[in-house]
Each structure stands twice: as C-alpha cells, then as structure tokens.
Amino acid sequence: MTAQLLERDFIGYGASPPDPKWPNGARIALNFVMNYEEGSEYSMMDGDGWTDAGLTELPNAAVPRGERDLAAESMFEYGSRVGFWRLMRVFAKHDFPMTVYACALALERNPEAAQAIAAAGHDICCHGWRWVEHFKLSEAEEREHIRLAIESLTRTMGARPLGWYCRYGPSVNTRRLLMEEGGFLYDSDSYNDELPYYVMAEGRPQLVVPYTLTTNDVKWGTANFGTGDDFFVYLRESFDMLYEEGLLAPKMMSIGMHMRLLGHPGRALGLARFLDYVASKPDVWVCRRLEIAQHWLSLHPFAGLPA
C-alpha cells in the first residue's frame, strides 16, 4: 500500500460528530460562496494558446483549439460586467454576507468590483493567481502562483487572504506549499465532510473547511438544473435535511455560485427565493467562511488526530 493511499481517511467523525457549538445555538452554519474567476481564465491574450470555455453555456463549442473563442470570452465578460452586480444586489437586499473565492488576477482587472466586495464586508478566500488547475503545475510553478496570488490580493483588497481553494482540486503539493508559506488559517480543497477538521501537513495541523459541488450552480453546466426553480428546490431540500438534523447534530452547508452562471436573471431569481426562505427560519448562522474557520480554531482547537 502506498503512502498516498494511507493518507486517505474513510472514517472521519463517524457516528459521533462533534457539536460545532455554532453561535447562538444555530442549527446550521450557512456559507454562500461567489466564485470570482472572470478575467483570470485561460486566454489567448494571456499567452495560453487557447480560450477557456469552462462553466459557460456551450463548453464544448467547435472553435478549434488555438483560435480565439469570442463567444466564450464574452460569456466570461458577462459574469463580471452583469452577473456580479446582480448577485451583489441580491445579497445586499437580504443583508446576508458571503465569501468570495477570488482569483487574484481577475479582481486585479476589475478594481470597482474589488472595492464593492470590500465595502459590503464579504470575505476573500484565495482561488489562486489565475483560474487554472494546480495539479497541472510543477511544484515551482505552483509555489510562484501562490506567491503572486497573495501579493496581488493584498494590493487589491488591502489585506492578505487567509483561506485557499483551488480550481476543482489541488495538486499533491498544494497543502504542503500552503503550509510552507505559513499565512493561511484554512484551506477548502476537500469535499469529504460537512464539518471542519484537521490534517497534518509539514508537521503541523492544518484546518480544512470542506466545500461541495452539490449545492452549487455548476449543475447548470451538467444539465441537472434547467430553471431557477430547480436551483431553489434543491437548495431548500438540502437545507431542510440539515436543519432537521441540526437539532441533534448541527452541520455546515456551502452554496457555490458563479457570476456567469447564476448571474442570469431567471437563475438569480431562484437564489433570491432561497434567501427569502432562509430568512424565514430561526437558528440559522449565515456566515463568512473565515468566520467558520475562526470559530472552529477557537472552540475546537487541534488536540491530535485519532489513532
């Protein structure tokens, strides 16, 4: 059995997860995540030699690789030009906080959006220097991307990021490099739980605040969602299950959003309906991702890994 296999954990908290002791006895910690990627994706202008069409309306278009896909480019532009502002208005109306998974170069290219995020009090989780797959980078390239991302977001947002999340999945080096850098309180490069937990990296504990691709608008890209109502119903059903369980075993729920997907009118309406629904429920902690990390570090400090 290899070391990599041994690093996997199929047990986790098992049948007796800890009581997270969410603030004010909340039955669920609810975190909304807006992925800000537009302007950092693969593009001809940035010397990548092809146009990224990830999470667009037609990701498998027939534009030959090596030629500009002007349609895909414009769909990314819609996200930052229109979708971003629509989602910001929806959250402002409900007075709910969210976390922004921010690709550093993308925010660097839209200072007005960066200022709006800061003014609204939303927190930043670093989504890389660019929206690229870190498992495709060499160790030296990945270390440089992490450095560039921190420096850029510090300039743009006025403070360094304290959380990290890759595009889809990390490389085998990512967590070690984050620990080597030393300034991150947590990473979200995992999908295996509904509560934070610790792992060991570089001889020290690292907090993981897991994410999800289920309660996430990427389902439009896989044809699982067709309408805003589909999104609303799935979010509501997921919330209801966790809310009921929260009487005895409170958990966290992450909701992933992309400006070029959810930012369209009919889809955003489903989100707005869900925010109305959440607002009608007591004992819900709608929070920033950094707040979850800080809460866990404070109330559930590392006490060693299970034997």
N, C-alpha and C positions, 0 to 999 in steps of 0.2 A: 504494500500500500504506500502511495507516495505522500510526501509532506502536504501537498496541496489537498489531497483527499482528506487527510487528517484534520485540516483546518476547517472543514465543513461541520456545521452544528445542526443536526436534525431534531434536537430536543428543545432547545430554548428554555422558556419558562415552564413548559409542560402544563400540567393540570392546575398548577397553583401560581398564576402570575402575581406579581406584587401589586399592592394597591398603590397607584401612582400618586394618590392624595392631590388630585388637581385642585387648584384654588377654589375656595368657597364650596367645596364638596361637589364639584361638577361631575356629571356622569359621563362626559365625553370631552376630549380636547379636540377642537376642530380647527385645522390649519388649511387655508387656501393658498395655493402656490401659482403665481403667474410666471411662466417661463418667458424671459425676455431674450430672444435669440436673433431677432431680425437685424441684419447688418453684420453678423459675425459668421454666417454660414459659408460653406464653400462657394467660391465665385470666381469667374474669370478675372475680374478686376483685382482680386487679391492674389492672383498668381497660382490658383489651384488647378487650372486647366479644365474645369467643368463647373456646371451650375447645380447647386443643391436644390432638390425638389422635395426634401423631407417634410412631411406633415403639411403638404399643400393639397389642393383639390384634385390634382392629377399627378400623383408622384411617379407614375410610370409612363410619362409622356414620351413621344417618339423622337424628341430632339436628340440628335447624335451627341454622344459624349465628346467634348472638345469644342462644341459650339455653344454660344450663349442661349439659354432658355429664357427668353424675355418674359414669357408668361409666368414662369415660376418666380423670377425676380420680382415681378410686380405683386405676386401674392404675398411674398415676404414683406414687401413695402406696405401692403395693406395693413399688416399686423401693427407696424409702428406708426403709420400715418393715421389709422382709423380705429382698429381694434383695441389698441392700448388705451385710447382715450375713452372708448365706450366702457371698457371694464373698470377703468378708474372711476367713472361717473357712477356705475352701479354700486361699487363698494362705498363710495362717498355718501351716496343716498342712504345706505343702510348703516353707515358708520361702523363698518367692520374692517379690521386690519387684515393684511395678507403678507405673505413672504414673496419676494421677487427672486427667482432663480435667474441671476443676471450674468449673461456673457459679457465680459468686460468691454470688449471692442464694440459690441452693439450699443451699450449705454454711452460709450465714449463718442459715438457718432450721432447721438441724439441728446444733447445736453438738456433740452427742455423737458424731455421725459424723465431724465435723472433728477432734475430739480423737483418735478411733480411727485415722484416717489418719495423723496426726502421730506417734502412739505407735508405729505399725507401721513408720514410716520411709519411707512411699511419698512420691513427689514430686508436686508440683502443677504442672500446665500450665493456664493460664487458658483457660477455654472461654467467655469472655465474662461480662458482668454478668448477663445472662439468656440463656436458650436461644432466641435469636431470630436470624433471618437478617440478617447485617450488610449484605448487598447491598440490603436494603430500607431501610436507614437513610440519612439525609442525612449529609454529611461532619461537620457539627456534632454531630448525634446520635451518630454513631459515636465521635467523639472523646470525648464525655461518657461513653458506655458503657465505653470503655477506662479512663477515669479512675476511674469508680465501681467497676469490677471490681478494679483494682489496690488501691484503698483498702480495699475490703471484704475481699479475700483476705488483705491484710496484717494487718487486725484479727483475722480469724478464725483464720488459720494461723500468725501470728507472724512472717511474712516475706513479702515481695512475690513474685509469680510471675515466673519467668524465661523461661517458654515460653508460646506462644499458639497457639490453634486455634479457628477459628470454627465455627458450626453449618453444616455441609456445605461452604460455600465463602465466601471473602472478598469484599468489595466491591473496586472498582478503587482505593479509597483506603486499604484496610486496612493493607497493608505500609508504605506511606508514613507513616501515622499511628503505627504501632508504632515506626518509626524516629524519628519526631519526638518521641515520648515518651521513647525512649532507654534504657529499662531492661531490654529483653528480649534474651536471648542468642540466641534462635532462634524461628522460627515453624514450624508444621506444616501450613500452608494450601496443601498441594500433594499430588498423588497420582502424580507422574510419574517416580519413581525408587525404587531400593532402597538408595541410599546418600545421606548428606547432601551438600549442595552449597551454593555461594554465589551470591547475586544482588546486584545493586547497587540500592540504594534511598536516596534523599536524599543521593546522592553518597558513600555508604559501603557496605561489604559487609554483607550480612545472611545468616546461616546458615539454611538450610532443612533441617529434618529431616522428610522426607516421610512421609505417613500412607497408609493404604489403607482402602478399603471392601470389599475382597475377603475377606480373613481377618478377618471381622467378623460379629458376630451380627445385624446388620441383615438378613442373608439370611433370617431367620425372617419378617421383615416383608414379604418379597417372595416367600414360599412356596418358596424354594430349599432351605431346611432344614426337615425335619419332626421330627427326633428329635435327642437329644443325640449319638447315634452319627454322624449326618450331620455335625455340627459337628466332632467328633473326627476323623473320617476326612479331611475337607477340610483341617483344620489339620495333621494328620500328613503328608498328601501334599505340602502346600506346604512344610512344614518339611523333609521328606526331600529334595526337589529342591534347596532352598537349602543344606542340609547337605552334599549331594554336591558341589555347585558350590563350596562353601566350601573345598575342598582347594586350589583354584587361584584363586578369585575370591570371597572372603567378602563377604556382604551383611548387611543388617539385615532383620528381619521384625517387623511390627507386628500385634498382635491386638487388635481393638476389641471392647469389652464394654459392655453396657448393663444396669443393675441390674433394670429392669422387664422385660427380655427374658431374658437369660442367668441371672438370679437365680432362675428357677423350677427346681424340683428335677430334673426329667428333663433339662433343658438343662445345668444346672450339673454334672451327672454326666459329661457329655461333656467339659467343661472339665477336671474332675478327672482323667479318664483321660489327657488330653493332657499335663497337668502330670506325671503319673507317667511318661509316655513320654519327655518331655524330660529328666526327672531320671535316666533310664537311659542317656543319651548323654553321652560326654565332649566336651570342647572346645566348650561352649556358654556364651555370656555372657548370662545372664538379667539384665537391667539396667533401670534407670530411664531415661526419655527424656532427662532432664537430663544423665545420665552420658554418653549418646551425644553430645550437643551439646558437653559439656566435653572429651570425648576428641577429637572432631574439631577443635575450636578449638585444642587443644594440639598434636596431632600433624600436623594438616593445615591450618595457618594460611592465610589468604587470600593468594594470590600473583598476583592478577589473573585476569580472565576470559579464556577463549580468544578469540583474534582472530576 
